Amino acid sequence: MKIIKSLIVLSLLLLPVGGVQAQLLDKKILTLEAAEKVAAAAEAEAKKRNATVVIVVVDDGGYPLVLKRLNDTQVASVDVGIGKARTAAIFRRPSKVFEDQVRDGRVAALALPGATPLQGGVPLVFEGKVVGAIGVSGNTPQEDEDIALAGAKVFAATTSSGKSDSPKVTYFPAAKVTKAFEKGMPLIEIANYKVHASHRESPGVVEVHTRDTDIIYMLEGSATLVTGGTVVDGKNIEAEEIRGKDVKGGETRQITKGDVIIVPNGVPHWFKEIKGPLNYYVVKVRSAN
């Protein structure tokens, strides 16, 4: 046994140095200085809105680097803000993804270890990798996220290479896109637009986005889509979103693979019947007002 152990140790010592190094990866980390800039940008946005919120910036493991509790913000928002930021960091996606899943009936998302399924947590991405996240809590879900996005936007601007004036191209390999459709989740969410890989197997509820225009491209399946009319029992689930159980009037059409539908902001729309599974891209473009 001692001979075997000695041979193992000797073989490890004889490994080429380059072979060992090839097994190690360079890792970018979020510095305290960068985290403070992100938090400061979010704080400036919050003060512009007269919002009382907690702002938390965490590293890629979800551990806080900066925490700001603005004057007169409720104490409960401290733990919630940390939870939102940690969720965005360790799951590598906005915390809103899990809130949407719960709202759409996937209650199993409530059991995810370490997840806070509440809107307001946004990842901080550098060269395609999540290096941390920002979480905001204290106001409406949409306002929390908008404040967090203000911080994330400054991070993206200050960490760009500066080698070119051209915007950075975003690329999603096919495997990542396929995985996104399996779960029905966003591919990218930034301040003024979002791209969702959407998946449905059952009808939804009536939706009205007061600021977002939906551009829908059908990939698979077919559905009965109702657009326009008047929402029945409409309720604001957050600042820019209304949900209802039915529509009075409106236009009904059958949509299928290859169809493109543009639903302007403020127009009710409803996937009333599904012949699925249904897969489609949604590009959400946010208006300034």
N, C-alpha and C positions, 0 to 999 in steps of 0.2 A: 504494500500500500504506500509506503514511504517513497519507493522508487517511482511509482505512478505519479504521485504528487510532485516529485522533483522534476519529472519529465514535462508535466503540465506547466510548471513555473518556468522551466527552461525554454519551452516553446513560445511562451508569451514574451519572454525577454528577447527572443530572437526575431520577433515580428518586426518588419520594417516600420520605421517611425511614420512614414507616409501612410502606411496601411491603417495605423491607429488614428492618425489625424483625419483620414477619410471618413471615419465613423463619427466625427464631431461636426456640428453645425454652428455657424456664427448666428448669434441671436441678438436682435435689436431690442433695447429696453426703453421704456418710457422714463425719462429723467424727471426729477422733481421740478427743474426749471421749466420744462415743457408742460408738465401737469399744471403748474401755477399759471402759465399763459392761457391754457384751456379754461381753467376755472375763472380767471379774470375776464375772459371774453364772455363767458356765460353769465357772470355777475353783472357785467355792463348791460347785457341784453335784458336780464331780469329787472334791473333798476329802470331801464327805459320803459318797461311794461308796468312798473310799480308792483312787481310780483314779490311776494314773500315766499322764498323757497330755500331748500337745502341743496347745495351743489357738491357733488362728490366725484373726484377723479381717482381711478384705481389703476393698478398695473394689470398685466395680462393674467395674473392669478386671482384677480378680484380683490386685492388688498389695497386699502385707501392710501393714497399719497397726499391728497389735499381734500379737506372738508371745509366748506363755508356754510354757515347757517346765518342767513341774512336777518336783519333786525325784525323781531316780532313774528318769526316763522315758528309754527307749531313744533313742539319737541318730537312728536311722533314721526315727522318727516325725516329725521336723521337716519333711523334704521331703514326706512323705506327707500331713501335715496341711495344708501349703501347697497341695498338689495338690488335695485334697478341697475346700478353700475356694474355690480358683480355679475349679474345675469348676462349683460351685454358682453362682458369680457370673457367669461368662461365658456359661454355657448357660441361666441363669435357672431352674434347677430343682435339686432335691436330687441329690447325686452318686449316691445309691442307685438312681436311675432307670437309670443306665448299668450298674451292677452287676447289676441285675435283668435287663436286656437280654442281657448276656453269659451269665448263668446260664440264661436261657431259650433260648439257642442263637443269639442275634444277635451273633456274634463280630465282626462289622464294627464294633461300638461300640468295640472295642479300638483301631481305627485313627483315631478322632476326634482331630483336632489339639487338644492342650491339655487333654484329658479324663483324669481319674484315676477309673476306674470302680470306686470303693470307697465303701461307705456311711460317712457321717460328715460330709458337707458339706451345709449348709443355707443357702438364700438369706435375706437380710435385706430385707424388703419395706416400703416406705413409700408410702402412697397408691397402691397397685397397681403400683408400680415397684420393681424390684430395685436397691438402692443399694449392696449389698455382700453379704458372706456370711461364715459362720463354719465352720471346719473343725476337727475333732478326730480325733486318731489316737493309738493306744497300747494300747487295750483291745479288747474284742470289738466287732464292727461295730455291734451294736445299742446297746451302752453308749456308744460314741463318738457315735452319733447322738443319743441321749438327752441327753448332756451338751451337745451343740451346740444342741439344741432348747431347753434351759434358757436359754442365752444369747439365742437368737432370741425366746423368749417375753418376756424382759425388754425387748428392743428394741421389740417390738410394743406393750408396755404403756406404755413411756416416751415413745413417739412418737405415741400416740393424741391426738386433738384435745382431748379432755376436754369437748367441747360437749354431750355427752349420755351418760347412764348406760347407754343401750341398746347392745348389742353391734353391731359394725360388720357390715353386710350384705356378703356376698361375691357378686359377679356375674361370670359367665363368658359373654361373647357367643357366639352360635352358631358363629361362625367359629373361635374358639379351642377350643370343645368338639370340633368336627369334626376339627381338627388334632390334638388330643390322642388321639382314637380312631384316627387314621391311624397313630400311633406306639405306641399303647398306653402311656399315661403318666399319672402323677398330675395331677389338677387342683389339689389342695391337700393339704399334709401339715403338720399341727401336732402338738402334744404328745399329745393324747388321741383324735384321729380323723384319718382320711385319706379322701379321695374320689379313686378311680381311674377313669379312662376306659380300660377294659381291652379288649384286642383279641387274639383267638387265631385261628390258622389251622391249628393242629395240637394234638394232646393234650398235656397237661401232665404233671407228676409229682405224686405224692401230697404234700399239704401239711398241716401242722398248725401253727396259730398258738397259742402257749401263752397269749397275753394278748389277742389281737385277735379280736373277733367280726366275721365278714364278713356284710354285708347285700348281697345280689346282686340286681340288677334287669336282666332280660334285655331287650335292645333288638333284636337281629338274630341270626339263625341258630338252630341247635339243637345239643344235646349230650347225651351220656350222662354223668350226674354220679353219682359214688359218694360216699356220706357215711357216717361211722361206721366200725365195725370196728377192726382192728388193723393198724398200718403194718408192712410187710415191709421189713427192712433200713433202718429209720429212722435218720437221722443229723442231728445238730444242725449246721446250716450257720451259725447264729449263735445268740445267747443266747435268743431267743424264737421261733425258727423251726426246724421239723423237716421233712425231706424224705425220701421213700421211693420205691421202685420199684413197689410193689403194695400191695393191701389184702386182708386176710383177713376175710371177712364183710362187714358193712356193708349199706347199702340203696342199690339202683340205681334211678334214675328218669330219664326223658326230660324235659329242660327246653327251653323254647322262648320265643319273643317274648312279653313281657308277664308271664312268671313272676317271682316274687320268692322267694328262698331265703335263709334266715337260718342261718348255720353258727356255732354258739357256739364260743368259744375252747376249744382242747383237742380238738376233733372233727376227725378226718381227713376230707379231701375231695379229690376227684380228677376232673378233666375227662378221662374215659377215652376218649371218642370225640367227634370234632367234625364237625358238618355245617355248615360255615361259608361265609364268614368269620363269626366270633362276636364280637359287640360287646355289652358289658354294663357297667353301673356297679357298682362295689364301694365301699361305705362301710365303712371299718374303724374300729370303736370299741374303744379300748384300756381294759382293766380296770385298776383301781388296783394290784392285786396280781398 
